[in-house]
Amino acid sequence: DIQMTQSPSSLSASVGDRVTITCQASQDIDNHLNWYQQEPGKAPKVLIYDASNLETGFPPRFSGSGSGTDFTLTISSLQPEDIATYYCQQYNNLPFTFGGGTKVEIK
Amino acid sequence: QVQVVQSGAEVKKPGASVKVSCKASGYTFNDYYIHWVRQAPGQGLEWVGWINPNSGGTDYPQKFQGRVTMTTDTSISTAYMELSRLTSDDTAVYYCARARYSSSSVGTEYWGQGTLVTVSS
């Protein structure tokens, strides 16, 4: 199975800060990666698909990059409504696997 | 618009089975795979498998093989996930999600609201 290593597991940043979350795959997954945003008590929402495509309805301060084994989710200017846990997921190889999640809080 | 609506919460005893439904609307049901994902309390996301409504084909991680069965009833655009021999470790919110691309298992796009399954004696 492909292991997805996400870091950090949690972070605290100020409003307006640039935030970066990384996800590393244990083998090449091309660009077959989703990023999800999960607000407390709610279902996950797809935020970024195919590594770099922003899902409709999300603001452009969110961006995704990477290919192969190393991927990054960036929030260019953190806002209070971005408080959530973020997960990566690969869908290149079965079984599809998730990273452990990154909990984002406001300092 | 696409909607995916799941059945309500369940409480089951250890050793029992649970069957969760996922009703889809707003698109051609047969054209898109359905994924199932679960999340134990306070934990991360775990992929449980997928089903191709067009063929009935499925794929489950080894961890769930022999215990999970995914089916569909295409006449009512509904997918089902049945998990047997439940233990307390199966207590989780179970989500269904429609795949992003027609006739492909890759990616997800529309998610259900989740179904809490509690296993307790």
Interface residues (C-beta under 8 A of the other chain):
Chain A: D1 H32 N34 Y36 Q38 A43 P44 K45 V46 Y49 D50 Y87 Q89 Y91 L94 P95 F96 T97 F98 G99 G100 G101
Chain B: H35 V37 G44 L45 E46 W47 G49 D59 P61 Q62 Y95 R100 S105 V106 G107 T108 E109 W111 G112 Q113 G114
